[in-house]
Amino acid sequence: MIQALADGAVLAERTGDLPPTVVALHGWGRSGNDFDRILAGLDAIAIHLPGFGPTSPPESVWGTEQYAELVARAIRPFGRVVVVGHSFGGRIAVRLAARHPELVSALVLTGAPLVRLAATRKPAASYQLAKWLHARGIISDQRMEALRRARGSADYNAAQGIMRDILVTVVNENYDADLAALRVPVSMVWGENDTAAPTEAGRVASTRIAGATWQVVPGAEHLMQGELETAVRDAVLRAVQDGTN
């Protein structure tokens, strides 16, 4: 069931009744429907983040700070909730919990890219030259787009318009201060073979969060399927139970 929040600025899939005990934030290119089985039987909402599912993109280039502020606005009437975030949604969840701890009782994170294990490589000199030439009208838009796509990720190549600019903004963010600021219980559940958010990077992130628990699901990858989906649901149920004790 679709639920409108924040005076219609946010759309979410609702299970059970309001107020929710759990709020779910999906990954890049996904939607709130990813959490259908994880949230079954709970009073919960799975937000369709702006630019995904039935929700229109933002009108300007956002980072996760702006997404987190919108989520905060949407859930503020409900009091403290368990927040579960996958991938891109996990980045937003960390921002939200670090900056609005009064709204979050616990975090469950899976497949969220939160730290880099190696320094980002600078673009090749030939690509930088192409950008310079394009800015001066010497290289066509079509040729420049082909060069971008050749070096871009699948998510980058699939994104269009302002969503591509948002993706570039997000992947260059730093979460160190937010990880250190977290003071809510945090459960981190990762697929052993996650390559989109490498498992070792997830483990390193867990060491930067006070009291975080770390679990690896053997054989699982990035998407919440099979044993990983079950493990994430179990972590959510534990967080809900701990919050009611």
N, C-alpha and C positions, 0 to 999 in steps of 0.2 A: 504494500500500500504506500503510495506517495504521500509524504508529509511535507508541507511548506513550513519553513522556519524563518526567523528574523524578518518578519513582515514580507515574506515571499522571496527574499534574496537568496535563500538556500532551499534546495529540494533534497529530500532524503527518503530512503526506503525504511518504513517503520514495521517492526514486528512487536506484537504485544501492545501494551498501553503506554501512555505518557504519565509521568515523566520517565524517561529511559534510565536504566542503570548502566547501559553500555552505549558508547558512540564509536562508530567505525569509520576509518579514513582509508580510502583505496589507493592503489598504486597508479603510476602514470599510464595513461591510455586505457585505464580500466573504469569501473563504475562501482557504485554502492552494492550492486547485485552480487559482487564477489563474495559477500559475507552471508549470503542467504542461509547456508548450512551452519556456519559458525554461530550465527545469532538465533537460530531456530529455538523457539520456546522461551526466549528472553524478552524482557521489555527493553527494546534497543532501537537505535536509528543508525543507518549506514548512509552517510552523506554522499551525494553526488557532487564532487568538487567542481568549481567553475571551470568550464572548458571540456567537461567529460560527461558522458551519459546524456541526460536531458537538459543539462545546465549550460547556459551560454558562457563563452569565455569572458574574462575580465576585459574592461575597456582600455586598460593600460597594462604595462608589463609588471607583473607581480613576482615577488619571491615568496618563500614559505612564510615570512613574517606576515604578509598581507593575507595569505590563506589562513594562517593561525588566528589572526584577528577576526576574520569573518566567522570561523568556527566558534570562537569565543562568544561572539555576539549571538550565534544561533543557540548555543547550549546554556548560556548564562541563566535563563529562567529555570533550569532543571536542578541546580545545585551541583554537587560533585559527582562525577561519573567515571567509570572505567573507560579509558580510551585505547582502542586497538588500532594500530596503524601498520599498513603494509607498504613497503618500498617508499614511494613519494609521500604517501600518507603517513609513514613513520617519521619522515623528516618534519612534517607539519605537526605531528603529535609531540615531538620533542620540543619544538618552539612553543607550542601551546602550554605544555606542562611546566616548562621553565619560566614562562612569563606570566602565566595565570594559574598558579598552583591551587588557588581557591576553587577552581573548576574541575580539577582532576584528582580522583582518589587513587588511581593506579594506571600504569601504562603496560600494554602488551605490544611489543615491537617484533616485526618479522621482515627480513629482507630489506632493511632500510639502509641506504648508503650514508653513513654518518662520519666516517673518517677515510682519509686516503693513506694507503700504505707506501706510496711512492709519489714523488713530486710530479706535477702535471708537466708533460712535455710541451715545449713551445712548438707552434706550427713551423713546418719546414719553410726555409727561406723562399722557396719557389711559390708557396701558397701566400706568404706575406706580400711578395711582389705582385701576385695576381690581385690581391685585395687593393693594393695601391693603384694598380692599373685600372681596376674596375671603378674605383672612386673617381677616377679622372675620365671615365667614359671610353677608355681604350679597349677594355674587355667588356663584352656584352653581358647583360643580366643572365641570359641563358647559359653562357659559358661559366660564369661565376657560380651559378646554382649547381651546375654539373660538378664543379670542383668541390663545392661544399658537400654535396651528396657522396662524393667519392671518399671523403674522410669522415663523414658523419656516422653516428650510430643508427640503429634501426629506429629508435624513438625519434631521433633528430630528423631523419628522412621522412618519417610518417607525419610529423608535426607540420602545421601550416600556419602562416600568418603570425599573429601575436603569440600563439602557443609555442611556436619555435623559439621566440625570444624569451618566453618564460622558462622554457626548458634550459636554455643556455644560462640564464640567471641562476636557476636552482642548482645545476650541477657544479657551479663555481662557488657555492656558498660554503661557509665554515660553521661547524656546530660545536666547536670545542667549549666555548663559554656556556652554552646551553646544557651540554652534557654535564659539566661540572656543577651547574646550578640545580639540577634535578634533586628533589627531596621527597619524591613519592616512590612507592614500590614500583620497580620496573622488572618485567619478565621479558627476556629476549629469546625468541625461538627461531632458529635458522635451519634452512635446508643444508645438508652436508655439501651438496654440489651446486650451491647458488653461485653463479658467475656474475649476475647483474649487480649483486651486493655481496662481494666475496666473503665467505664465512670467516676467514681470518680477520678481515676488517671489522666484521661484526663483533668478534671476540674482543678485539682491541677496544672497540667502543664500549663494550660492557665493563672493561676495567676502569673506564673514566667516569662511570656512574656509581655513586655511592650505593652499596647494597644491592646492585642489580644481580639477577639470576640469569644464567646462560645455559641454553639447551640446544644441542645439535640433533636434528632428525636424520638418521642414516638414510642415504639414497635419495633424499628429497632435493628438489631444485628451488627455483625462485618463486614460482606461482603457488598459491595456496591450494594444493591438491593432495589427495591421498593422505598419507601419514602426517604430512605437514599441516594440512587443514585440521586434522584431528588434534594434533598437539597444540595448535593455536587455540582451538575451541577449549581444550582442557585448561590452558593458561587463563583464558578469559573467565571460565567458570570458577577457577580458584580465586581470581582477583575479586569477582563479585561476592563469593562466599566470605572471603577475608574482610571485605568492606561491610558485611552485615553482622559480623561478630563483634 
